[in-house]
Amino acid sequence: MMEDLLHGDEEAVWGDKAYANEGRKDEFERRGGKWCVSKKASRGQSLSKKDKEQNRRFSQTRARVEHPFHVVKCLWGHRKVRYRGIYKNAAQLFTLFALTNIYLVRKKLLYPQPRCA
């Protein structure tokens, strides 16, 4: 399925360890892309400390990207989409993600930090 999602002009690929594949990695890096897929431990061996730290950084980045989708689905109840027309659905999603951006920074908006002089 990963190949179906890629169009070939990507600069980087991010994913969890389910997408880890040395063949894909080598082919993607040969084309000049950055491979940011979490590493998977071999059977009977654990990951090195460096690999664990790298996986953690990749996971933190993916979490920042995936969190707005969680808010839209769970908080705003957009789990199922009814077909209302492509423009109405697009307008609703743009509005929901704009609202999500405001929701995610609500504490900074309500309680601004005083500026140091």
DSSP file (Angstrom, degrees, kcal/mol; ACC not computed):
  #  RESIDUE AA STRUCTURE BP1 BP2  ACC     N-H-->O    O-->H-N    N-H-->O    O-->H-N    TCO  KAPPA ALPHA  PHI   PSI    X-CA   Y-CA   Z-CA
    1    1 A M     >        0   0    0      0, 0.0     4,-1.1     0, 0.0     3,-0.4   0.000 360.0 360.0 360.0 -29.0    0.0    0.0    0.0
    2    2 A M  H >>  +     0   0    0      1,-0.2     4,-1.2     2,-0.2     3,-0.7   0.901 360.0  54.2 -60.0 -40.8    2.9    2.3    0.6
    3    3 A E  H 34 S+     0   0    0      1,-0.2    -1,-0.2     2,-0.2     3,-0.2   0.833 103.8  56.5 -63.1 -31.8    3.8    2.4   -3.1
    4    4 A D  H 34 S+     0   0    0     -3,-0.4    -1,-0.2     1,-0.2    -2,-0.2   0.799 107.3  49.0 -68.8 -28.1    0.3    3.4   -3.9
    5    5 A L  H << S+     0   0    0     -4,-1.1     2,-0.3    -3,-0.7    -1,-0.2   0.701  97.7  80.2 -85.2 -20.6    0.5    6.5   -1.6
    6    6 A L     <  -     0   0    0     -4,-1.2     7,-0.0    -3,-0.2     0, 0.0  -0.695  53.2-171.3 -92.2 139.3    3.9    7.7   -3.0
    7    7 A H        -     0   0    0     -2,-0.3    -1,-0.1     0, 0.0    -4,-0.0   0.526  47.7-109.1-104.8  -8.6    4.0    9.7   -6.2
    8    8 A G  S    S+     0   0    0      0, 0.0    -2,-0.1     0, 0.0     0, 0.0   0.233 100.7  84.9 104.9 -13.9    7.8    9.7   -6.6
    9    9 A D        +     0   0    0     24,-0.0     2,-0.1     2,-0.0    -3,-0.0   0.210  58.1 129.9-104.5  14.5    8.6   13.4   -5.9
   10   10 A E        -     0   0    0      1,-0.1     3,-0.1    23,-0.0    -4,-0.0  -0.385  45.1-160.2 -70.1 145.3    8.7   13.0   -2.1
   11   11 A E  S    S+     0   0    0      1,-0.3    23,-2.6    22,-0.1     2,-0.3   0.704  77.6  11.9 -93.4 -25.7   11.7   14.4   -0.3
   12   12 A A  E     -a   34   0A   0     21,-0.2     2,-0.4    23,-0.0    -1,-0.3  -0.993  61.5-148.0-150.7 151.2   11.2   12.3    2.9
   13   13 A V  E     -a   35   0A   0     21,-2.2    23,-2.8    -2,-0.3     2,-0.4  -0.991  15.0-169.0-123.6 126.8    9.0    9.4    4.0
   14   14 A W  E     +a   36   0A   0     -2,-0.4     2,-0.3    21,-0.1    23,-0.2  -0.919  23.3 132.6-114.5 140.4    7.8    9.1    7.6
   15   15 A G  E     -a   37   0A   0     21,-1.2    23,-1.8    -2,-0.4    47,-0.1  -0.983  49.5 -94.1-171.9 169.1    6.2    6.0    9.0
   16   16 A D    >   -     0   0    0     -2,-0.3     3,-1.9    21,-0.2     4,-0.2  -0.259  56.9 -84.6 -86.4-177.5    6.1    3.6   11.9
   17   17 A K  G >  S+     0   0    0      1,-0.3     3,-1.3     2,-0.2    23,-0.1   0.615 117.7  78.2 -70.1 -10.1    8.0    0.3   12.0
   18   18 A A  G 3  S+     0   0    0      1,-0.2    -1,-0.3     3,-0.0    19,-0.0   0.783  96.2  49.3 -64.7 -24.2    5.3   -1.5   10.0
   19   19 A Y  G <  S+     0   0    0     -3,-1.9    -1,-0.2    19,-0.1     2,-0.2   0.409  80.4 126.9 -93.5   1.2    6.8    0.1    6.9
   20   20 A A    <   +     0   0    0     -3,-1.3     2,-0.3    -4,-0.2    19,-0.1  -0.431  25.7 149.5 -64.9 124.0   10.4   -0.8    7.7
   21   21 A N     >  -     0   0    0     -2,-0.2     4,-2.5     1,-0.1     5,-0.2  -0.871  41.3-149.4-158.9 120.0   11.8   -2.6    4.7
   22   22 A E  H  > S+     0   0    0     -2,-0.3     4,-2.8     1,-0.2     5,-0.2   0.864  99.6  54.2 -63.0 -37.0   15.5   -2.5    3.6
   23   23 A G  H  > S+     0   0    0      2,-0.2     4,-2.1     1,-0.2    -1,-0.2   0.935 111.8  43.5 -63.0 -46.3   14.6   -2.8   -0.1
   24   24 A R  H  > S+     0   0    0      2,-0.2     4,-2.6     1,-0.2     5,-0.2   0.906 114.1  52.0 -63.3 -42.1   12.3    0.2    0.0
   25   25 A K  H  X S+     0   0    0     -4,-2.5     4,-2.7     2,-0.2     5,-0.2   0.944 111.1  45.6 -61.5 -49.4   14.8    2.2    2.1
   26   26 A D  H  X S+     0   0    0     -4,-2.8     4,-1.9     1,-0.2    -1,-0.2   0.911 114.7  48.1 -61.2 -43.1   17.7    1.5   -0.3
   27   27 A E  H  X S+     0   0    0     -4,-2.1     4,-1.1    -5,-0.2    -1,-0.2   0.894 114.0  46.5 -66.0 -40.1   15.6    2.3   -3.4
   28   28 A F  H  <>S+     0   0    0     -4,-2.6     5,-2.0     1,-0.2     3,-0.3   0.912 113.3  47.6 -69.9 -42.5   14.2    5.6   -1.8
   29   29 A E  H ><5S+     0   0    0     -4,-2.7     3,-1.3     1,-0.2    -1,-0.2   0.826 105.3  60.3 -68.5 -30.4   17.6    6.8   -0.6
   30   30 A R  H 3<5S+     0   0    0     -4,-1.9    -1,-0.2     1,-0.3    -2,-0.2   0.848 102.3  53.2 -62.6 -33.9   19.1    6.0   -4.1
   31   31 A R  T 3<5S-     0   0    0     -4,-1.1    -1,-0.3    -3,-0.3    -2,-0.2   0.484 127.7-101.6 -80.1  -2.3   16.6    8.5   -5.5
   32   32 A G  T < 5S+     0   0    0     -3,-1.3    -3,-0.2     1,-0.3     2,-0.1   0.598  76.0 136.9  96.5  12.4   17.8   11.1   -3.0
   33   33 A G      < -     0   0    0     -5,-2.0     2,-0.5     1,-0.0    -1,-0.3  -0.474  55.8-115.7 -90.5 163.3   15.0   11.0   -0.4
   34   34 A K  E     -a   12   0A   0    -23,-2.6   -21,-2.2    -2,-0.1     2,-0.8  -0.878  22.5-146.9 -99.8 125.0   15.3   10.9    3.3
   35   35 A W  E     +a   13   0A   0     -2,-0.5   -21,-0.1   -23,-0.2   -23,-0.0  -0.830  24.6 168.6 -96.7 108.5   14.0    7.7    5.0
   36   36 A C  E     +a   14   0A   0    -23,-2.8   -21,-1.2    -2,-0.8     2,-0.4  -0.341  27.3 132.8-117.0  48.2   12.4    8.5    8.3
   37   37 A V  E     -a   15   0A   0    -23,-0.2   -21,-0.2   -18,-0.1   -20,-0.1  -0.852  63.6-104.0-101.4 135.1   10.8    5.2    9.1
   38   38 A S        -     0   0    0    -23,-1.8     2,-0.2    -2,-0.4   -18,-0.1  -0.219  37.9-114.0 -58.2 143.6   11.3    3.7   12.6
   39   39 A K        -     0   0    0     12,-0.3     2,-0.4   -19,-0.1   -22,-0.1  -0.500  23.1-140.5 -80.8 149.9   13.7    0.9   12.8
   40   40 A K        -     0   0    0     -2,-0.2     2,-0.1   -23,-0.1     6,-0.0  -0.907  17.4-120.3-112.3 137.4   12.6   -2.6   13.7
   41   41 A A        -     0   0    0     -2,-0.4     5,-0.1     1,-0.1     2,-0.1  -0.466  28.9-115.4 -74.1 145.9   14.6   -4.9   15.9
   42   42 A S    >   -     0   0    0     -2,-0.1     3,-2.1     1,-0.1     2,-0.2  -0.398  47.0 -79.2 -74.2 159.1   15.7   -8.3   14.6
   43   43 A R  T 3  S+     0   0    0      1,-0.3    -1,-0.1    -2,-0.1     3,-0.1  -0.420 118.8   8.5 -62.0 125.9   14.3  -11.4   16.1
   44   44 A G  T 3  S+     0   0    0      1,-0.2     2,-0.4    -2,-0.2    -1,-0.3   0.387 116.1  88.5  84.9  -2.9   16.2  -12.1   19.3
   45   45 A Q    <   -     0   0    0     -3,-2.1     2,-0.2     0, 0.0    -1,-0.2  -0.948  65.2-140.2-127.0 148.3   18.0   -8.8   19.3
   46   46 A S        -     0   0    0     -2,-0.4    -4,-0.1    -5,-0.1     2,-0.1  -0.641  31.6 -94.9-100.9 164.3   17.1   -5.4   20.7
   47   47 A L        -     0   0    0     -2,-0.2    -1,-0.1     1,-0.1    -6,-0.1  -0.389  42.0-106.9 -73.1 153.0   17.7   -2.0   19.1
   48   48 A S     >  -     0   0    0      1,-0.1     4,-2.3    -2,-0.1     5,-0.2  -0.310  31.5-106.7 -72.5 164.9   20.8    0.0   20.0
   49   49 A K  H  > S+     0   0    0      1,-0.2     4,-2.2     2,-0.2     5,-0.2   0.882 122.0  52.9 -60.7 -38.7   20.4    3.0   22.2
   50   50 A K  H  > S+     0   0    0      2,-0.2     4,-2.2     1,-0.2    -1,-0.2   0.906 109.4  48.2 -63.7 -42.9   21.0    5.3   19.2
   51   51 A D  H  > S+     0   0    0      2,-0.2     4,-2.6     1,-0.2   -12,-0.3   0.883 110.4  51.9 -66.6 -38.0   18.3    3.5   17.2
   52   52 A K  H  X S+     0   0    0     -4,-2.3     4,-2.0     2,-0.2    -2,-0.2   0.909 110.4  48.2 -64.3 -41.8   15.8    3.8   20.1
   53   53 A E  H  X S+     0   0    0     -4,-2.2     4,-2.1     2,-0.2    -2,-0.2   0.892 112.1  49.5 -65.3 -39.4   16.5    7.6   20.4
   54   54 A Q  H  X S+     0   0    0     -4,-2.2     4,-2.4     2,-0.2    -2,-0.2   0.919 110.0  50.4 -65.8 -43.4   16.0    8.0   16.6
   55   55 A N  H  X S+     0   0    0     -4,-2.6     4,-2.5     1,-0.2    -1,-0.2   0.883 108.9  53.2 -60.5 -38.1   12.7    6.0   16.7
   56   56 A R  H  X S+     0   0    0     -4,-2.0     4,-2.3     2,-0.2    -1,-0.2   0.917 108.7  48.3 -64.6 -43.0   11.6    8.3   19.6
   57   57 A R  H  X S+     0   0    0     -4,-2.1     4,-2.0     2,-0.2    -2,-0.2   0.914 112.3  49.2 -63.0 -42.5   12.4   11.4   17.5
   58   58 A F  H  X S+     0   0    0     -4,-2.4     4,-2.4     1,-0.2    -2,-0.2   0.912 111.4  49.7 -62.1 -42.1   10.5   10.0   14.5
   59   59 A S  H  X S+     0   0    0     -4,-2.5     4,-2.4     1,-0.2    -2,-0.2   0.880 108.1  52.9 -66.0 -38.5    7.5    9.1   16.7
   60   60 A Q  H  X S+     0   0    0     -4,-2.3     4,-1.7     2,-0.2    -1,-0.2   0.902 110.6  47.5 -63.5 -40.4    7.4   12.6   18.3
   61   61 A T  H  X S+     0   0    0     -4,-2.0     4,-1.4     2,-0.2    -2,-0.2   0.937 112.5  48.3 -66.3 -46.1    7.3   14.2   14.8
   62   62 A R  H  X S+     0   0    0     -4,-2.4     4,-2.6     1,-0.2    -2,-0.2   0.876 108.5  55.4 -61.9 -37.2    4.6   11.8   13.6
   63   63 A A  H  X S+     0   0    0     -4,-2.4     4,-2.0     1,-0.2    -1,-0.2   0.885 104.1  53.6 -64.1 -38.0    2.5   12.5   16.8
   64   64 A R  H  < S+     0   0    0     -4,-1.7    -1,-0.2     1,-0.2    -2,-0.2   0.854 113.9  43.1 -63.8 -33.5    2.6   16.2   16.1
   65   65 A V  H  < S+     0   0    0     -4,-1.4     4,-0.4     1,-0.2    -2,-0.2   0.869 117.4  44.5 -78.6 -38.3    1.2   15.6   12.6
   66   66 A E  H  X S+     0   0    0     -4,-2.6     4,-1.6     1,-0.2     3,-0.4   0.701  93.8  78.8 -83.4 -19.7   -1.4   13.0   13.7
   67   67 A H  H  X S+     0   0    0     -4,-2.0     4,-2.1     1,-0.2    -1,-0.2   0.891  89.3  54.1 -60.7 -42.6   -2.7   14.8   16.8
   68   68 A P  H  > S+     0   0    0      0, 0.0     4,-2.4     0, 0.0    -1,-0.2   0.872 106.5  53.5 -59.8 -34.1   -5.0   17.3   14.8
   69   69 A F  H  > S+     0   0    0     -4,-0.4     4,-2.3    -3,-0.4    -2,-0.2   0.881 107.0  52.0 -66.1 -36.8   -6.6   14.3   13.1
   70   70 A H  H  X>S+     0   0    0     -4,-1.6     4,-3.0     2,-0.2     5,-0.5   0.916 109.9  48.8 -62.8 -43.5   -7.4   12.8   16.5
   71   71 A V  I  X>S+     0   0    0     -4,-2.1     5,-1.7     1,-0.2     4,-1.5   0.927 111.8  48.7 -63.2 -45.1   -9.0   16.1   17.6
   72   72 A V  I  <5S+     0   0    0     -4,-2.4     6,-1.9     3,-0.2    -1,-0.2   0.910 118.0  40.7 -62.2 -41.6  -11.1   16.3   14.4
   73   73 A K  I  <5S+     0   0    0     -4,-2.3     4,-0.2     4,-0.2    -2,-0.2   0.938 128.1  26.1 -73.9 -46.6  -12.3   12.7   14.8
   74   74 A C  I  <5S+     0   0    0     -4,-3.0    -3,-0.2    -5,-0.2    -2,-0.2   0.916 128.7  34.7 -89.0 -45.4  -12.9   12.5   18.5
   75   75 A L  I  <<S+     0   0    0     -4,-1.5    -3,-0.2    -5,-0.5    -4,-0.1   0.907 128.3  34.2 -79.7 -41.8  -13.6   16.0   19.7
   76   76 A W  S   <S-     0   0    0     -5,-1.7    -1,-0.2    -4,-0.1    -3,-0.1   0.468 104.1-125.8 -94.9  -1.4  -15.5   17.3   16.7
   77   77 A G        +     0   0    0     -6,-0.3     2,-1.1    -4,-0.2     3,-0.4   0.783  56.9 147.3  69.8  29.6  -17.1   13.9   15.9
   78   78 A H        +     0   0    0     -6,-1.9    -1,-0.2     1,-0.2    -4,-0.1  -0.453  21.8 123.7 -96.8  62.1  -16.0   13.7   12.3
   79   79 A R  S    S+     0   0    0     -2,-1.1     2,-0.4     1,-0.2    -1,-0.2   0.824  71.8  35.6 -89.6 -35.3  -15.6    9.9   12.1
   80   80 A K  S    S-     0   0    0     -3,-0.4     2,-0.5    -7,-0.1    -1,-0.2  -0.952  73.4-148.2-120.5 140.4  -17.8    9.2    9.2
   81   81 A V        -     0   0    0     -2,-0.4     2,-0.4    -3,-0.1    -3,-0.0  -0.926   4.7-155.2-110.8 126.5  -18.3   11.4    6.2
   82   82 A R        -     0   0    0     -2,-0.5     2,-0.7     3,-0.0     3,-0.1  -0.791  31.9-108.5 -92.7 143.2  -21.5   11.6    4.3
   83   83 A Y        +     0   0    0     -2,-0.4     3,-0.1     1,-0.2    -1,-0.0  -0.607  52.9 153.3 -75.4 115.1  -21.3   12.7    0.8
   84   84 A R  S    S-     0   0    0     -2,-0.7    -1,-0.2     1,-0.4     4,-0.2   0.271  71.5 -65.7-118.5   5.2  -22.6   16.2    0.5
   85   85 A G     >  -     0   0    0      1,-0.1     4,-2.5     2,-0.1    -1,-0.4  -0.119  50.4 -95.3 112.0 143.8  -20.7   17.2   -2.5
   86   86 A I  H  > S+     0   0    0      1,-0.2     4,-2.2     2,-0.2     5,-0.2   0.854 122.3  49.6 -63.1 -36.3  -16.9   17.6   -2.8
   87   87 A Y  H  > S+     0   0    0      2,-0.2     4,-2.5     1,-0.2    -1,-0.2   0.886 111.7  47.6 -72.7 -38.0  -17.0   21.4   -2.1
   88   88 A K  H  > S+     0   0    0      2,-0.2     4,-2.3     1,-0.2    -2,-0.2   0.918 114.1  47.1 -68.6 -42.1  -19.2   21.1    1.0
   89   89 A N  H  X S+     0   0    0     -4,-2.5     4,-2.4     2,-0.2    -2,-0.2   0.923 114.0  47.9 -63.9 -43.0  -17.0   18.3    2.5
   90   90 A A  H  X S+     0   0    0     -4,-2.2     4,-2.7    -5,-0.3     5,-0.2   0.921 111.8  49.7 -63.7 -43.5  -13.8   20.2    1.7
   91   91 A A  H  X S+     0   0    0     -4,-2.5     4,-2.1     1,-0.2    -1,-0.2   0.897 110.9  50.0 -62.4 -39.9  -15.2   23.4    3.3
   92   92 A Q  H  X S+     0   0    0     -4,-2.3     4,-2.6     2,-0.2    -1,-0.2   0.923 112.2  46.9 -65.4 -43.1  -16.3   21.5    6.4
   93   93 A L  H  X S+     0   0    0     -4,-2.4     4,-2.6     2,-0.2     5,-0.2   0.904 110.9  51.2 -67.2 -40.5  -12.8   19.9    6.7
   94   94 A F  H  X S+     0   0    0     -4,-2.7     4,-1.9     1,-0.2    -1,-0.2   0.915 113.0  46.9 -60.7 -41.2  -11.0   23.2    6.2
   95   95 A T  H  X S+     0   0    0     -4,-2.1     4,-2.5    -5,-0.2    -2,-0.2   0.911 111.6  50.4 -66.4 -43.1  -13.2   24.7    8.9
   96   96 A L  H  X S+     0   0    0     -4,-2.6     4,-2.1     1,-0.2    -2,-0.2   0.898 112.1  46.8 -63.7 -40.6  -12.7   21.8   11.3
   97   97 A F  H  X S+     0   0    0     -4,-2.6     4,-2.2     2,-0.2    -1,-0.2   0.853 110.9  51.8 -72.5 -32.3   -8.9   21.9   10.9
   98   98 A A  H  X S+     0   0    0     -4,-1.9     4,-1.8    -5,-0.2    -2,-0.2   0.928 112.1  46.9 -64.5 -43.9   -8.8   25.7   11.4
   99   99 A L  H  X S+     0   0    0     -4,-2.5     4,-2.6     1,-0.2    -2,-0.2   0.870 109.8  54.5 -63.6 -37.0  -10.9   25.2   14.6
  100  100 A T  H  X S+     0   0    0     -4,-2.1     4,-2.6     2,-0.2    -2,-0.2   0.904 105.0  53.0 -63.9 -41.9   -8.5   22.5   15.6
  101  101 A N  H  X S+     0   0    0     -4,-2.2     4,-0.9     1,-0.2    -1,-0.2   0.909 112.1  45.1 -60.3 -41.6   -5.5   24.8   15.2
  102  102 A I  H >< S+     0   0    0     -4,-1.8     3,-0.6     1,-0.2    -2,-0.2   0.910 112.3  52.3 -66.7 -41.9   -7.2   27.3   17.5
  103  103 A Y  H >< S+     0   0    0     -4,-2.6     3,-1.2     1,-0.2     4,-0.3   0.889 106.0  54.0 -61.1 -40.5   -8.2   24.6   20.0
  104  104 A L  H 3< S+     0   0    0     -4,-2.6    -1,-0.2     1,-0.3    -2,-0.2   0.724 116.0  37.7 -71.3 -20.3   -4.6   23.3   20.2
  105  105 A V  T <X S+     0   0    0     -4,-0.9     4,-1.8    -3,-0.6     3,-0.3   0.134  81.2 116.8-111.6  19.5   -3.2   26.8   21.1
  106  106 A R  H <> S+     0   0    0     -3,-1.2     4,-2.4     1,-0.2     5,-0.2   0.845  73.3  52.3 -59.9 -37.4   -6.1   27.8   23.3
  107  107 A K  H  > S+     0   0    0     -4,-0.3     4,-2.5     1,-0.2    -1,-0.2   0.885 109.2  49.7 -68.3 -37.2   -4.0   28.1   26.5
  108  108 A K  H  4 S+     0   0    0     -3,-0.3    -1,-0.2     1,-0.2    -2,-0.2   0.849 113.6  47.3 -67.9 -32.5   -1.5   30.3   24.8
  109  109 A L  H  < S+     0   0    0     -4,-1.8    -2,-0.2    -7,-0.2    -1,-0.2   0.877 116.9  41.8 -74.6 -37.9   -4.3   32.5   23.5
  110  110 A L  H  < S+     0   0    0     -4,-2.4    -2,-0.2     1,-0.2    -3,-0.2   0.872 126.5  30.1 -77.3 -37.6   -6.1   32.7   26.9
  111  111 A Y  S  < S-     0   0    0     -4,-2.5    -1,-0.2    -5,-0.2    -2,-0.1  -0.646  78.9-169.4-125.1  73.6   -3.0   33.1   29.1
  112  112 A P        -     0   0    0      0, 0.0    -3,-0.1     0, 0.0    -4,-0.1  -0.336  27.5-113.7 -64.9 144.6   -0.3   35.0   27.1
  113  113 A Q        -     0   0    0     -5,-0.1     2,-0.1     1,-0.1    -5,-0.0  -0.590  33.7-109.1 -77.2 136.8    3.1   35.1   28.7
  114  114 A P        -     0   0    0      0, 0.0     2,-0.3     0, 0.0    -1,-0.1  -0.385  34.0-117.4 -65.3 143.2    4.3   38.6   29.8
  115  115 A R        -     0   0    0     -2,-0.1     2,-0.4     1,-0.0     0, 0.0  -0.601  21.0-125.2 -82.4 141.3    7.0   40.0   27.7
  116  116 A C              0   0    0     -2,-0.3    -1,-0.0     1,-0.1     0, 0.0  -0.702 360.0 360.0 -84.7 135.5   10.4   40.7   29.3
  117  117 A A              0   0    0     -2,-0.4    -1,-0.1     0, 0.0    -2,-0.0   0.452 360.0 360.0 -88.2 360.0   11.5   44.3   28.8
